[in-house]
Amino acid sequence: MNRWIGFLMCIFLAVVGMPLQSHAEAEQGLVVGRIYHIEGDLMRYIPDEKDWVAVVEDAPFGVEDTLYSGIDGRAELIVPNGTLIRTGDNTQIQFIALDPDLTEVDVAIGIGRFYNKGNNTVVKVTSPFGDVIAYPGAVFDFYVGDNSVEVVAVRGKVSFVHAATDARYDVSAGSPSILADEKQVSSGEETVDPDWDRWNANREGFWAAKKRVRGRSMEYLPESLRDDSYALEENGRWERVPYEGRNRWFWRPTIVVSGWSPFTVGRWTNWYGDQIWIPAEPFGYITHHYGNWVYVRNNWYWAPPVVGFRVGLPLLDIGFFWSPGRVSWIHTGAYVGWVPLAPRETYYSHRHWGGPNVVVVNNINITRININVRDYAYTSHAVVVNQD
């Protein structure tokens, strides 16, 4: 890789925009969902192209995204505020709001099961015929057809607000369902499609098994990421490593090849104007979108994000923010590359995803910035590829 140093010294980054907006202070980051599991086909609508494109597992989703599962398609979606969504076949949903305490989704057609596992989260699901509101602990199915909807409470209690009359109806688990069309609301039979229910039970069994995988990850991860503890326990180990004058707890992958580096097993894709890393490793999602990678003692270690002040726990002070992939982009001619960023190095993006050390590029002017790449801590680990 050293042969690239001279090549990279005078590269020009196409940084869109002046003036640059710096976010030195940590701001509330965007809440970004994760497409965790797909069976069959799942498509995302791209407004600029006016077309549907296939999406893959571990791709992100956000506000205004519209997803559609085709024939025999099913998907499991996770929002890091305690919301879990499963969609059945021939189902179209759009995300209206994703906040730390609110998930709002519109279902145009199809079936979805919605879990509110948050502590303070409200889940609101809308349709042409009315809306469902679910508070923490509630689970419900929402069937949306061309002429009516049905609400089935699976666990706890939810409320349905009829679009035509604004009347509110409570639905509890074990009680009759709610049926509604454009004009009226009536009671249903509290029936759940057996095949749909079996699939959901299988998914719940999967998560129950993963929760039995125990280790340090449960202690070191923020609460909203702890469901992924199993991925770290099964694919690496926690070690105390000297870094910045202290021995700190970092996680190291152990199932990777010799010489492995982050942002090498997977691919980049464009989303919301930024390049997003789609990992192809079982531990890749949380370790490439949260926290930060550091290189110590000839190994790459992942420093987890920290929420609040942890007394007596020597973790690196990295805020809890989602990132498309903390790298610095380099390119010239036919070559393009990226360098993993150290914790306090500047990340350039087209929107403020969250956290400090972020510069948002927000103007159409193209500025040629001469970068001395020796200033980056991990320049020798740059990945450079031919675009042709």
C-alpha positions in Angstrom: 0.0 0.0 0.0 3.0 2.4 0.5 3.4 2.7 -3.2 0.1 4.6 -3.2 1.3 7.3 -0.8 2.9 9.4 -3.5 -0.1 8.9 -5.7 -2.4 10.1 -3.0 -0.5 13.1 -1.9 -1.8 15.3 -4.6 -5.2 13.9 -5.2 -8.2 16.2 -5.6 -11.4 15.6 -3.7 -14.6 16.7 -5.4 -16.0 18.3 -2.3 -19.3 19.9 -3.2 -19.7 23.2 -1.7 -18.5 26.3 0.0 -19.0 27.5 2.6 -18.7 24.3 4.5 -21.1 23.8 7.4 -19.3 22.4 10.4 -21.1 20.6 13.2 -18.5 20.7 16.0 -21.1 20.1 18.6 -22.8 16.8 18.8 -26.4 17.2 17.5 -29.2 14.7 17.5 -28.5 12.3 14.7 -30.9 10.9 12.2 -32.7 7.7 13.1 -32.0 5.1 10.4 -33.7 1.8 10.1 -32.1 -1.5 9.0 -33.5 -4.1 6.6 -32.6 -7.1 8.7 -34.2 -10.1 6.9 -35.7 -10.7 3.4 -37.4 -13.6 1.9 -38.4 -13.4 -1.7 -38.2 -9.9 -3.3 -38.1 -6.5 -1.5 -38.0 -3.3 -3.6 -37.4 0.3 -2.8 -38.9 3.1 -4.9 -36.4 5.6 -6.3 -38.3 8.9 -7.0 -35.5 10.4 -9.2 -35.6 7.4 -11.4 -39.4 6.8 -11.0 -38.6 3.1 -10.7 -38.4 0.2 -8.2 -35.0 -1.3 -7.4 -34.2 -4.5 -5.4 -32.8 -4.0 -1.9 -30.7 -6.4 0.1 -30.3 -7.4 3.7 -28.4 -4.9 5.9 -29.4 -2.0 3.6 -30.7 1.1 5.5 -34.1 2.8 5.2 -35.2 6.2 6.3 -38.0 8.8 6.2 -39.8 9.0 2.9 -38.5 5.6 1.8 -41.2 3.3 0.2 -40.7 -0.5 0.3 -42.7 -3.1 -1.5 -42.5 -6.9 -1.0 -43.6 -8.9 -4.0 -45.3 -12.2 -4.4 -44.1 -14.6 -1.6 -42.0 -11.7 -0.3 -41.5 -11.1 3.4 -39.2 -8.8 5.3 -38.1 -7.9 8.8 -37.2 -4.3 9.5 -35.6 -2.8 12.6 -35.7 0.8 13.9 -33.3 1.6 16.7 -36.0 3.1 18.9 -37.5 -0.2 19.8 -39.7 -0.7 16.7 -39.7 -4.0 14.8 -41.8 -4.4 11.7 -42.5 -7.5 9.6 -44.2 -7.2 6.2 -46.0 -9.9 4.3 -46.2 -10.5 0.5 -47.7 -7.8 -1.8 -47.2 -5.2 0.9 -46.3 -1.5 0.3 -45.2 0.7 3.2 -43.8 4.2 3.5 -41.9 5.7 6.4 -43.3 9.0 7.4 -41.3 9.7 10.6 -38.5 8.0 12.4 -37.5 9.7 15.7 -36.1 8.5 19.0 -39.6 8.4 20.4 -41.8 8.0 17.3 -42.2 5.6 14.4 -44.8 6.6 11.8 -45.5 4.3 8.9 -48.1 4.3 6.1 -49.4 1.0 4.8 -50.9 1.4 1.3 -51.7 -2.3 0.8 -50.9 -5.6 2.4 -50.1 -6.9 5.9 -47.7 -5.9 8.6 -47.0 -6.9 12.1 -45.7 -4.1 14.3 -43.9 -4.4 17.6 -43.3 -1.5 20.0 -40.4 -2.7 22.2 -39.3 0.8 23.1 -39.5 2.4 26.6 -41.0 5.7 25.5 -41.7 5.1 21.8 -45.1 5.6 20.1 -45.8 3.6 16.9 -48.3 5.1 14.5 -49.4 3.2 11.4 -51.6 5.0 8.9 -53.9 3.9 6.1 -56.6 5.4 3.9 -59.2 4.1 6.3 -57.7 5.1 9.6 -54.7 5.0 11.9 -53.4 2.6 14.6 -51.5 3.9 17.6 -49.5 1.5 19.8 -47.6 2.3 23.0 -44.7 0.3 24.5 -45.3 -3.4 24.9 -48.0 -3.6 22.2 -47.9 -5.9 19.1 -50.5 -5.8 16.4 -51.3 -7.0 12.9 -52.6 -4.5 10.3 -54.3 -5.8 7.2 -54.9 -3.2 4.5 -57.0 -4.0 1.5 -58.5 -2.0 -1.4 -61.8 -1.3 0.4 -61.1 -1.8 4.1 -58.7 -2.5 6.9 -58.5 -4.9 9.9 -56.6 -4.4 13.2 -55.8 -7.4 15.3 -54.1 -6.9 18.7 -51.6 -9.7 19.2 -50.2 -8.4 22.5 -51.3 -5.6 24.7 -53.7 -2.9 23.6 -53.8 -0.6 20.6 -56.1 2.2 19.4 -57.7 2.7 16.0 -58.8 6.1 14.8 -61.3 6.0 12.0 -60.4 8.4 9.2 -64.0 9.3 8.3 -65.4 10.0 11.7 -62.3 10.6 14.0 -63.8 8.1 16.4 -61.4 6.1 18.5 -61.6 2.4 19.2 -59.4 0.3 21.6 -58.4 -3.2 20.6 -57.0 -5.6 23.1 -55.3 -9.0 22.6 -57.9 -11.8 22.9 -60.8 -9.5 21.9 -62.5 -9.2 18.5 -60.6 -7.3 15.8 -61.6 -4.0 14.3 -62.9 -3.8 10.7 -63.2 -0.4 9.0 -64.0 0.9 5.6 -64.6 4.5 4.4 -67.9 4.8 6.2 -68.1 2.5 9.2 -66.3 0.5 11.8 -67.4 -3.0 13.0 -66.1 -6.0 15.0 -64.1 -8.8 13.3 -63.4 -12.4 14.3 -60.0 -11.9 15.9 -58.4 -14.3 13.3 -54.8 -14.3 12.3 -53.7 -15.9 9.0 -52.1 -19.3 10.2 -49.2 -19.2 7.7 -48.4 -15.6 8.6 -48.6 -16.4 12.3 -46.3 -19.4 11.9 -43.7 -17.3 10.1 -43.8 -14.6 12.8 -43.4 -17.3 15.4 -40.4 -18.7 13.6 -38.8 -15.2 13.5 -39.5 -14.8 17.2 -37.9 -18.2 17.8 -34.8 -17.0 15.9 -34.5 -13.9 18.2 -35.1 -15.9 21.3 -32.2 -18.2 20.4 -29.9 -15.3 19.7 -30.7 -13.6 23.0 -29.4 -16.8 24.8 -25.9 -16.0 23.4 -24.3 -14.2 26.3 -21.1 -12.3 26.7 -19.6 -8.8 27.3 -21.4 -7.3 24.3 -24.6 -7.0 26.3 -22.7 -4.8 28.8 -20.8 -2.7 26.3 -23.5 -2.0 23.7 -26.2 0.7 24.0 -29.6 -0.7 24.8 -31.0 -0.2 21.3 -28.2 -2.3 19.8 -28.1 -5.1 22.3 -30.2 -7.4 20.1 -27.0 -7.6 17.9 -24.9 -8.8 20.8 -24.9 -12.3 19.4 -23.2 -11.2 16.2 -20.2 -9.9 18.1 -20.1 -12.9 20.5 -20.2 -15.3 17.6 -17.6 -13.6 15.4 -15.0 -12.0 17.7 -14.0 -11.2 21.2 -13.6 -8.2 23.5 -10.1 -7.3 24.6 -8.5 -4.6 26.8 -6.2 -2.7 24.5 -3.9 0.3 25.2 -5.3 3.4 23.4 -4.7 7.1 24.1 -3.1 6.4 27.5 -5.6 3.9 28.9 -6.5 0.3 28.6 -9.9 0.2 26.9 -12.4 -2.4 26.0 -12.5 -2.9 22.2 -14.0 -5.7 20.1 -11.9 -7.6 17.5 -13.2 -9.8 14.8 -11.7 -13.3 14.8 -13.3 -15.0 11.8 -11.6 -12.7 9.2 -8.6 -13.4 7.0 -5.1 -12.3 7.9 -4.6 -8.6 7.0 -8.3 -7.9 7.1 -9.4 -4.2 7.2 -12.8 -2.6 7.8 -14.8 -1.5 4.7 -13.3 -4.3 2.5 -16.0 -7.1 2.6 -19.1 -5.6 1.1 -20.0 -2.8 -1.3 -20.9 0.9 -1.6 -24.2 2.1 -2.8 -25.7 5.6 -3.1 -28.5 6.6 -0.7 -29.6 10.2 0.2 -26.7 11.5 -1.8 -24.0 9.7 0.2 -22.1 6.5 -0.3 -23.5 3.9 2.1 -21.6 0.8 3.1 -23.5 -2.5 2.7 -21.5 -5.1 4.6 -21.3 -8.8 3.6 -20.2 -10.0 7.1 -22.4 -11.1 9.9 -21.0 -8.5 12.3 -20.7 -5.8 9.7 -23.8 -3.7 10.2 -23.4 -2.3 13.7 -19.6 -2.2 13.4 -19.5 -0.2 10.2 -22.5 2.2 10.9 -22.0 2.9 14.7 -18.9 3.5 16.7 -15.4 3.6 15.1 -12.6 1.4 14.0 -9.1 1.9 15.5 -5.8 0.2 14.6 -3.8 -1.0 17.5 -1.0 -3.6 17.9 -1.3 -4.7 14.2 -5.0 -5.4 14.5 -8.3 -3.6 13.8 -10.5 -3.1 16.8 -14.1 -1.7 17.0 -14.8 0.9 19.6 -18.6 0.8 20.4 -20.7 3.9 20.7 -21.3 5.2 24.2 -24.6 6.6 25.6 -24.0 8.9 28.5 -21.2 8.6 31.0 -20.2 5.1 32.1 -18.5 5.1 35.5 -15.6 2.7 35.8 -16.0 1.3 32.3 -13.0 2.2 30.1 -14.6 2.7 26.8 -13.6 5.3 24.2 -16.0 8.3 24.3 -17.7 7.9 20.9 -21.3 9.2 20.6 -24.2 7.0 19.6 -24.8 8.1 16.0 -25.5 6.2 12.7 -23.1 6.9 9.9 -23.1 5.8 6.2 -19.5 4.6 6.7 -16.8 6.7 8.2 -14.2 6.9 5.5 -12.5 9.7 3.5 -12.9 9.4 -0.2 -9.9 9.8 -2.6 -10.0 9.7 -6.4 -8.1 10.7 -9.5 -8.5 9.6 -13.1 -9.6 6.0 -13.3 -8.9 5.3 -9.6 -11.1 5.7 -6.5 -10.3 4.8 -3.0 -11.3 5.3 0.6 -9.4 5.5 4.0 -11.0 4.5 7.3 -11.2 7.5 9.6 -9.8 7.6 13.1 -12.3 8.6 15.8 -11.8 12.4 15.7 -11.0 12.8 12.0 -13.5 14.8 9.9 -16.2 13.0 7.9 -17.6 14.8 4.9 -21.2 14.1 3.8 -24.2 15.6 2.0 -26.3 15.6 5.1 -25.7 15.7 8.8 -26.2 12.1 10.0 -25.2 13.0 13.5 -22.2 13.4 15.8 -19.2 15.7 16.0 -16.4 16.0 13.5 -18.8 16.1 10.5 -18.7 18.6 7.7 -21.8 18.9 5.6 -21.4 19.7 1.9 -24.4 21.8 0.9 -23.6 23.9 -2.2 -23.4 23.0 -5.9 -20.0 24.7 -6.4 -17.1 22.3 -6.9 -14.0 23.1 -4.9 -10.7 21.4 -5.5 -9.1 20.8 -2.2 -5.5 19.6 -2.0 -5.4 17.0 0.7 -2.2 15.9 2.4 -3.2 12.3 3.1 -0.4 11.8 5.5 -2.6 13.7 8.0 -4.9 10.7 8.1 -4.0 8.2 10.8 -4.8 5.1 8.6 -3.5 6.3 5.2 -1.5 3.1 4.8 -4.7 1.1 5.0 -6.3 2.9 2.0 -8.3 0.8 -0.4 -7.8 1.9 -4.0 -9.6 0.3 -7.0 -9.8 0.9 -10.7 -13.3 2.2 -11.7 -13.1 0.8 -15.2 
